[in-house]
């Protein structure tokens, strides 16, 4: 893997870490006993958005390390 591609992958992992930290904050906020239903909905939506962002980053990393394939990697079942 060339240096530019490796740097791109590294930066994607940095971004994934930042998103994971934000996801953690949303998950923790949902655990508070005083959290209102509206706040729980906001936290749940944040979790959903962040999960989608992490999925996209994972796909981008897979493409980058495969040499820039033009097709998305196969979907993994959850």
PyMOL commands that set and color helices and strands:
alter all, ss='L'
color gray80, all
select helices_A, chain A and resi 3-29+37-65
alter helices_A, ss='H'
color red, helices_A
deselect
rebuild
show_as cartoon
